């Protein structure tokens, strides 16, 4: 496919289930509730769960819970046959009114704006998992985390594996490690099957590391290469692996890095976007010897390689931007090295 023509086609691709997702969800009984469905990944993951369940011939309600600060997200989900519940998850009375379901995907959390809002960051990222675990103690839970819990690792090492030492930097990353520790406690104490999804970084045309770099090249802004390397994964593949992780949930938690297999060099990506967009790439800084990098061999062994590679993602992204495609206007700040978001 040379390019993605519009948002409708993009959303269709992002929510297209792999055969593995269909097979994994076919193994599970009962409804699926997605907490924090209103974020960047939640709507397409919910649609994928719906399409995969329908494809497997499984009668299952897919329900999304969030504050829905953007009403159009709620309307769009309902149009796809996905149930929606408006809920402030930090309000325990509202949380306790959510339906008891066998399968939960936990996507709630706070990253951007964490600096200056440290208390709320810890409440969202470390306190909320405790009350969610108590509410859904009879469920199977797939909980999103982040590769930031590892901290930076030498570029020559190939990225942090799931058993690598954890060295989070800053309140965001530390609170995310707190999230993992709280979930693990209740997993062990209450025998709740869980998977922990360390994501690093999901990309689509409107958002992600590649979109950030491409838009800087397109607008003539300098690309900082101090954080010189990164992992990226097509959001559709991140959705697929995350949903498949539900079938791998265990006690203690099954920890999986959800990241692309390629270790991209930011400088090379910027220069390639310069070629694709016919714009000069302006480079600033010099590469540090370490970066936030994850090794996804465990997930690939379970689920197979990503369906979309970096070259395809870059070609789609360049074409999207050249044709004036929309942006979510939410920079990833992948270049941040001090953990302050």
C-alpha positions in Angstrom: 0.0 0.0 0.0 1.5 3.3 -1.1 -0.4 5.6 1.3 -3.2 5.9 3.7 -5.8 8.1 2.1 -7.9 9.4 5.0 -8.7 9.0 8.7 -11.4 6.4 7.9 -8.8 4.1 6.2 -6.3 4.8 9.0 -8.7 3.8 11.7 -9.7 0.7 9.7 -6.0 -0.4 9.5 -5.3 0.4 13.2 -8.2 -1.8 14.3 -7.7 -4.7 11.9 -7.1 -7.8 14.0 -4.4 -10.3 13.2 -5.2 -14.0 13.1 -3.4 -14.2 16.4 -5.7 -11.7 18.1 -8.8 -13.6 16.8 -7.4 -16.9 18.1 -6.4 -15.4 21.5 -9.7 -13.8 22.2 -11.5 -17.0 21.1 -9.8 -18.7 24.1 -11.4 -16.3 26.6 -14.9 -16.3 27.9 -17.0 -13.3 28.8 -17.1 -9.6 28.2 -14.1 -7.2 27.9 -13.8 -3.9 29.7 -11.2 -1.3 28.7 -10.4 1.2 31.4 -9.1 4.5 30.0 -10.4 3.8 26.5 -10.4 7.5 25.6 -6.7 7.9 25.1 -4.6 7.8 21.9 -4.6 4.0 21.6 -7.9 3.0 23.4 -10.4 3.6 20.6 -8.6 1.5 18.0 -7.8 -1.2 20.5 -11.5 -1.4 21.4 -12.5 -1.6 17.8 -9.9 -4.4 17.2 -11.3 -6.3 20.2 -14.8 -6.0 18.7 -13.7 -7.1 15.3 -11.6 -10.0 16.6 -14.5 -11.2 18.8 -16.9 -11.0 15.9 -14.4 -12.8 13.7 -14.0 -15.6 16.2 -17.8 -15.9 16.4 -17.6 -15.1 20.1 -20.6 -13.4 21.7 -18.9 -10.7 23.8 -19.7 -7.2 24.8 -16.8 -4.8 24.4 -17.1 -1.9 26.9 -15.0 1.2 27.2 -14.9 3.4 30.4 -13.3 6.8 30.5 -14.2 10.4 31.4 -14.7 11.0 27.6 -13.6 14.6 27.7 -13.9 14.4 23.9 -17.6 13.5 23.3 -16.9 12.5 19.7 -14.8 9.6 20.9 -17.7 8.2 22.8 -20.1 8.7 19.8 -17.6 7.0 17.4 -17.2 4.0 19.7 -20.9 3.5 20.1 -21.3 3.7 16.3 -18.9 0.7 16.1 -21.1 -1.4 18.6 -18.9 -0.7 21.6 -20.5 0.1 24.9 -19.4 3.2 26.7 -19.5 4.3 30.3 -18.6 7.7 31.5 -16.5 7.3 34.6 -13.9 9.1 36.7 -11.8 6.1 37.6 -10.3 7.8 40.6 -13.8 8.2 42.1 -14.1 4.9 43.9 -17.9 5.0 44.0 -18.0 5.4 40.2 -15.4 2.7 39.7 -17.3 0.3 41.9 -20.4 0.8 39.7 -18.6 -0.5 36.6 -19.8 -4.0 35.6 -18.0 -7.0 36.8 -16.4 -8.7 33.7 -14.0 -11.6 33.2 -11.5 -9.6 31.1 -10.0 -6.1 31.7 -7.5 -4.0 29.8 -6.1 -1.2 31.9 -5.0 1.8 29.8 -5.4 4.6 32.4 -2.5 6.7 33.3 -0.8 10.1 33.2 2.4 11.1 31.5 2.4 14.5 29.9 1.9 17.2 32.5 3.4 15.1 35.2 6.0 17.7 36.0 4.1 20.2 38.3 1.3 17.6 38.9 3.3 15.0 40.7 0.6 14.1 43.2 -2.0 13.5 40.5 0.6 11.5 38.5 1.2 9.2 41.4 -2.5 8.9 42.2 -3.3 7.9 38.6 -0.3 5.7 38.0 0.2 4.0 41.4 -2.9 4.4 43.6 -5.6 3.7 40.9 -4.1 0.2 40.1 -4.8 -0.8 43.7 -8.5 0.0 43.7 -8.8 -1.5 40.2 -7.3 -4.7 41.4 -9.7 -4.9 44.3 -12.7 -4.1 42.1 -11.7 -6.7 39.5 -10.2 -9.4 41.7 -12.1 -12.0 39.8 -11.0 -10.8 36.4 -8.0 -11.4 34.1 -6.2 -8.1 33.6 -3.8 -6.8 30.9 -2.2 -3.6 32.2 -0.3 -1.1 30.2 3.0 0.1 31.5 6.0 1.7 29.8 9.6 1.0 28.8 10.6 4.1 30.8 10.8 1.9 33.9 14.1 0.6 32.6 15.8 3.9 32.3 18.5 4.5 29.6 20.6 1.5 28.5 23.8 1.3 26.4 22.9 1.5 22.7 25.3 -1.4 22.0 23.3 -3.7 24.4 20.3 -4.2 22.1 17.8 -2.9 24.5 16.4 -3.9 27.9 14.8 -7.3 28.2 12.0 -8.0 30.7 14.3 -9.3 33.4 16.7 -6.3 33.2 17.3 -4.1 36.3 14.8 -1.3 36.5 16.1 2.3 36.9 13.2 4.8 36.3 14.1 8.4 36.0 11.6 11.1 37.1 8.2 11.0 38.7 6.4 9.7 35.6 8.7 6.6 35.2 8.9 6.0 39.0 5.1 6.2 39.4 4.8 3.7 36.5 7.1 1.3 38.3 4.8 1.9 41.3 1.9 0.9 39.1 3.6 -2.4 38.2 4.5 -3.1 41.9 0.9 -2.5 43.0 -0.5 -4.7 40.3 2.0 -7.4 41.0 1.1 -7.3 44.7 -2.6 -7.9 44.1 -1.8 -10.4 41.3 0.1 -12.6 43.9 -2.1 -11.8 46.9 -5.4 -12.4 45.2 -4.4 -14.9 42.4 -5.4 -12.4 39.6 -3.9 -13.5 36.3 -2.2 -10.4 34.8 0.0 -9.3 32.0 2.1 -6.1 32.2 2.7 -4.4 28.9 5.8 -2.2 28.7 5.1 -0.1 25.6 7.9 1.7 23.7 6.8 3.5 21.3 3.5 3.1 19.4 3.3 5.0 16.1 0.6 6.0 13.6 0.4 8.8 11.1 -1.0 11.4 13.5 1.1 10.6 16.5 4.4 9.0 17.5 8.2 9.3 17.3 8.2 9.0 13.5 5.4 11.5 13.1 7.3 13.9 15.4 10.5 13.6 13.4 8.7 13.9 10.0 6.8 17.0 11.0 10.0 18.7 12.3 11.7 18.0 9.0 8.6 19.2 7.0 8.5 22.5 9.0 12.3 23.0 9.0 12.6 22.6 12.8 15.8 21.0 14.1 15.7 17.3 15.1 17.5 16.8 18.4 19.5 13.5 18.2 20.9 13.5 21.7 18.5 10.6 22.5 19.9 9.1 19.4 18.0 5.8 19.1 14.5 4.5 19.7 12.1 1.6 19.1 8.9 2.2 17.3 6.0 -0.1 16.6 2.9 0.3 14.4 0.0 1.1 16.7 -2.0 -1.7 15.1 0.6 -4.2 16.0 0.9 -2.8 19.6 -2.9 -3.2 19.8 -2.7 -6.7 18.6 0.1 -7.8 20.9 -1.5 -6.1 23.9 -4.9 -7.9 23.3 -3.1 -11.2 22.8 -1.3 -10.7 26.1 -4.7 -11.3 27.9 -4.5 -15.0 27.0 -0.9 -15.0 28.5 -2.0 -13.4 31.8 -0.5 -15.4 34.7 0.4 -15.3 38.4 3.0 -13.8 38.8 2.4 -11.3 36.0 3.5 -12.1 32.5 5.8 -9.1 31.6 6.1 -8.2 27.9 8.0 -5.5 26.1 5.7 -4.3 23.2 8.3 -2.6 21.0 9.5 -2.8 17.4 12.4 -5.2 16.7 14.4 -2.5 14.9 16.7 -0.1 16.8 16.2 3.1 14.7 18.8 5.9 14.6 17.1 9.2 14.9 19.6 11.0 12.7 19.1 8.4 9.9 15.4 8.6 10.2 15.4 12.4 9.9 17.7 12.3 6.9 15.4 9.7 5.2 12.4 11.9 5.9 14.3 14.7 4.3 14.6 12.6 1.2 11.0 11.4 1.2 9.7 15.0 1.8 12.2 16.8 -0.3 13.2 18.9 2.6 16.6 19.4 4.3 16.8 17.7 7.6 18.2 20.0 10.3 20.1 18.1 12.9 21.1 19.3 16.4 23.1 17.7 19.1 25.2 14.5 19.2 24.1 11.0 20.1 24.5 10.0 23.7 25.9 6.4 24.2 22.7 5.3 25.9 19.0 5.6 25.2 15.5 4.3 26.2 15.5 1.0 24.3 13.6 -2.3 24.8 14.1 -5.8 23.4 10.8 -7.4 22.2 12.1 -10.9 21.5 9.8 -12.4 24.1 6.7 -10.9 22.6 7.8 -11.8 19.1 8.3 -15.4 20.1 4.7 -15.5 21.4 3.0 -13.5 18.7 5.2 -13.4 15.7 6.9 -10.3 14.1 5.0 -7.0 13.6 2.9 -6.9 10.5 4.2 -3.4 9.5 7.8 -2.5 9.5 9.6 0.9 10.0 10.2 1.5 6.2 6.5 1.1 5.5 5.6 3.3 8.5 8.0 6.0 7.3 6.6 5.9 3.8 3.0 6.2 5.0 4.0 9.0 7.4 5.7 11.1 4.8 2.9 10.7 2.3 0.4 11.6 5.0 2.2 14.8 6.0 2.9 15.8 2.4 -0.8 15.6 1.6 -1.7 17.7 4.7 -3.0 14.9 6.9 -4.1 15.8 10.4 -2.1 15.5 13.6 -3.2 14.8 17.2 -0.8 17.6 18.2 0.6 15.5 21.1 4.4 15.3 20.8 5.9 12.2 22.4 8.9 14.2 23.8 11.0 11.0 23.0 14.1 13.2 23.1 13.7 13.9 26.9 16.5 12.4 28.9 15.8 13.7 32.4 12.4 12.0 32.9 10.5 15.3 33.2 7.4 15.3 31.0 
